[in-house]
Amino acid sequence: MKTTRLIALLLTLGLLTACAEMNPHPMDMSQAVQSASSKADHEALAKHYEEAAAEMQLKVDEHKKLLSQYESKGYLYGRQAEDFKVHCQRLVNIYENAVQENLSMAKLHRQM
């Protein structure tokens, strides 16, 4: 009886955690961009974009490590090794593009 309650509690907790809203941008970006009028506003936006770029760069580094693991020890992953490699390479490309875009936006706001 206690075991089933514990399992039900853990499943409920897991479900609530999975359904929690993830907000990657703590500020409303469209509102912040539209209302930016002073140098300080644009500096804050530039800083936000640089922080986002730094986060994306961490993801790039993480997925590059995984990719090298899949390439060097693909035999550990069986038939799925090639799928893992392709998946990681796609994510690396996506995150690298996000880094460049965020840095570009930061540069634009620093020039305003």
C-alpha positions as CSV (number, residue, x, y, z in Angstrom):
1,M,0.0,0.0,0.0
2,K,2.8,2.4,0.9
3,T,4.7,1.5,-2.2
4,T,1.8,2.3,-4.5
5,R,1.3,5.6,-2.8
6,L,5.0,6.5,-3.1
7,I,4.9,5.5,-6.8
8,A,1.8,7.6,-7.4
9,L,3.3,10.5,-5.6
10,L,6.5,10.3,-7.6
11,L,4.6,10.0,-10.9
12,T,2.5,13.0,-10.0
13,L,5.5,15.0,-9.0
14,G,7.2,14.1,-12.3
15,L,4.2,15.1,-14.3
16,L,3.9,18.5,-12.5
17,T,7.6,19.1,-13.1
18,A,7.3,18.2,-16.8
19,C,4.3,20.5,-17.3
20,A,6.0,23.5,-15.5
21,E,6.4,26.4,-17.8
22,M,9.9,27.0,-19.0
23,N,10.6,30.6,-19.8
24,P,13.9,31.1,-21.6
25,H,13.5,34.8,-21.6
26,P,12.7,36.3,-18.2
27,M,11.7,39.5,-19.9
28,D,9.1,40.2,-22.5
29,M,11.4,40.7,-25.4
30,S,9.0,42.3,-27.8
31,Q,7.9,44.8,-25.2
32,A,11.5,45.4,-24.1
33,V,12.7,46.1,-27.7
34,Q,9.7,48.4,-28.5
35,S,10.1,50.4,-25.4
36,A,13.9,50.7,-25.5
37,S,14.7,54.4,-25.9
38,S,17.7,55.2,-23.8
39,K,21.3,54.0,-24.0
40,A,20.8,52.1,-20.7
41,D,17.8,50.2,-22.2
42,H,19.8,49.2,-25.2
43,E,22.8,48.2,-23.0
44,A,20.4,46.0,-21.0
45,L,19.1,44.4,-24.2
46,A,22.7,43.9,-25.4
47,K,23.7,42.2,-22.1
48,H,20.6,39.9,-22.4
49,Y,21.6,38.8,-25.9
50,E,25.2,38.3,-24.8
51,E,24.0,36.1,-21.9
52,A,21.8,34.1,-24.2
53,A,24.7,33.6,-26.6
54,A,26.9,32.4,-23.7
55,E,24.2,29.9,-22.7
56,M,24.0,28.7,-26.3
57,Q,27.7,28.4,-26.5
58,L,27.7,26.1,-23.5
59,K,25.2,23.9,-25.3
60,V,27.4,23.9,-28.4
61,D,30.4,22.7,-26.3
62,E,28.3,20.0,-24.6
63,H,27.0,18.6,-27.8
64,K,30.4,18.7,-29.4
65,K,31.7,16.5,-26.5
66,L,28.8,14.1,-27.1
67,L,29.5,14.1,-30.8
68,S,33.1,13.2,-30.3
69,Q,32.0,10.4,-27.9
70,Y,29.6,9.0,-30.5
71,E,32.3,9.2,-33.2
72,S,35.1,7.7,-31.2
73,K,33.1,5.0,-29.4
74,G,30.2,4.4,-31.8
75,Y,30.3,0.7,-31.2
76,L,28.9,1.3,-27.7
77,Y,25.7,2.6,-29.1
78,G,24.9,0.0,-31.7
79,R,22.8,0.8,-34.7
80,Q,21.7,4.1,-33.2
81,A,25.2,5.6,-33.1
82,E,24.8,7.1,-36.6
83,D,21.4,8.7,-35.6
84,F,23.0,10.1,-32.4
85,K,25.8,11.6,-34.5
86,V,23.4,13.3,-36.9
87,H,21.2,14.5,-34.1
88,C,24.2,16.0,-32.2
89,Q,25.6,17.7,-35.4
90,R,22.2,19.2,-36.1
91,L,22.0,20.6,-32.6
92,V,25.6,22.0,-32.8
93,N,24.6,23.8,-36.0
94,I,21.4,25.2,-34.5
95,Y,23.1,26.4,-31.3
96,E,26.0,27.9,-33.3
97,N,23.6,29.8,-35.4
98,A,21.8,31.0,-32.2
99,V,25.1,32.2,-30.8
100,Q,25.8,34.2,-33.9
101,E,22.3,35.7,-34.0
102,N,22.4,36.7,-30.4
103,L,25.8,38.3,-30.7
104,S,24.6,40.1,-33.8
105,M,21.6,41.5,-31.9
106,A,23.9,42.5,-29.0
107,K,26.2,44.3,-31.4
108,L,23.2,46.2,-33.0
109,H,21.9,47.3,-29.6
110,R,25.3,48.5,-28.5
111,Q,25.5,50.7,-31.6
112,M,22.2,52.4,-30.8
